[in-house]
Amino acid sequence: MIEFHLDTRSGVSPYLQLIHQVRQALRLGLLSEGDQLPTVKDVVARLAINPNTVLKAYRELEYEGLVAARAGVGTFVTRSLADGSLAAHGPLRAELGQWLGRARAAGLDDESIDALFQDTFRTTVPGQPSPAPARRQQT
C-alpha cells in the first residue's frame, strides 16, 4: 500500500501531490491493478489534512480511470501506468543512486540536486548526450 507524504514547501496543492504520488507509484509498478489505496480516514489521520482534499484527489483519479471507489469497501486501482520499461528500472535506479551519492559528496543539498536534475531533464534532447552547462560571464 502507498504511504502518502506532503511537501509543504513545494508550492503544489496537497490534493495534486496525492494525485502525483499515485500516478508515480503506478508508473513504477509500486501499485498494481486491484491494490487498495489508503482510506480517506487513514490519510487524514496520517497527514493532518482535510478529508475533502483526499476525496478531491481520489475523485480526480477515478475520473482518469485509474481507481474506482467501492462503497463501504474502499478505493482500488483499476489500471496501471507501468509499461515494458519496468525491467530497466532496477539498473537505472542503481546508477541514479550512485549519481546522488556523488552529488551529495560534492556538497549539493536536496534543492540543488533537484534544480540540477530538472534543468538537465528539460534541456536534454532524447537520444542525444546532455548539453554542457551554460556558463555565465563574470563582470
N, C-alpha and C positions, 0 to 999 in steps of 0.2 A: 504494500500500500504506500502511496505517496505521502510524504510529510511536507506540508507547505511551510514556507518561511516568507517573511516580508522584509523588504529593504526600504526603510522609511526615508533614506537619503536619495533614493533613485529618481524621485520625481514622477514615477509611474504609479497610477492609482492602484490600490490594493486589489480590486477585482480583476484588473488587467494582469497583475502579477500572478494571480492564481491561474488565470487562463493560460498565460505563457508557460507556467510550470507544468501544467497538464500537457500542453502541446509538446513541450520539450521531452517530457517523460514518454510520451507516445512515439516521438521520433527516435529516441534512444532505446526503445524496446523495454523500458522500465515498467511501463503499463501495457497490458495486453487486453484484447477483447475479452470481456467477462469480468475483468477486475473491478472491484468496488472502490469508489472514491470515499474519502473520509466523510462522515456525516456532517451536516451543517453545524450541528451542536458541538461535535469534536473540534472542527476548525475554529469555531467561535471561541471555545474554551482555550485552545492552544495559542491562538494569535491575538486574542482580545480585540476582535473586530465585530462590527455589526452583522447580524445574521443576514440582513438584506444584501450586504456586499457579497457574501458567499453565494446566496441564492442567485444574484445577478450573474456571477461568473458561471455557475452551473447551468443557468438558462441559456447563456451565450454558447456554451459548449454543446448543449443539447440542440440549439438552433443550427449549429455547424454539423450536426450529425455525429459527433464524437462520443457523446454519452447519452444515456436515457435514464430518466427517473422512474423508479417503480414505487408507487405509493406505499408507504409503510415499510418499505424494504431498504431503499437507498438509491444511489446513483451509480450506474455501471457503465463501463467503457463499451462502446458498440463497434468501434473500429480503430485500427492502429494507423499511425503515420510512418511507422518503420518501413524501410524498403530493403532492397537487396544489398545495400551498402553496410548493413548492420555487422557483417563479418569483419569489415575493415576497422570497426570502431576500437577494438582492443589494442591493436598495434599503434593506431593513431593516438589513442589516449595515453599510451606509454610514452610516445615521443613528445606529446604535449606536456606530460608530467615532467619529463626531463627538461624541456624548454622553460617551464615555470620555475623549476629549481635553479636554472642558470639565471633567470630574470631576477629571482629573489636574491641570489648570491651577488648579483650586480648592484643590489641596493634598491630595486624597484618595489614600491608598495603596490597594494591591490589596485588603486585607482590608476597608477601609472601603467601597470600591466594591462589593465582593461583598455586604457586610451591607446596604447601601442597596438594591441590586438585589433581593436575596432578600426583604427586608421589603416592598418595593413590589410584588414579584411575588405574595407571599402575601396582601396586603391589597387588591389591585386586583380589582374585580369585572369579568368580561368584558363589554365593551360600554359600560362606564361610565368616566368620567375617573378618574384616580388621585386618591385622597383626599389631603387636606392632611396633612402630617405632624403627629403629636400633639406638643404642646409640654408639657414638664414645668414644673410650677410651681416657682419658686425659693423656697427657705425661708431 
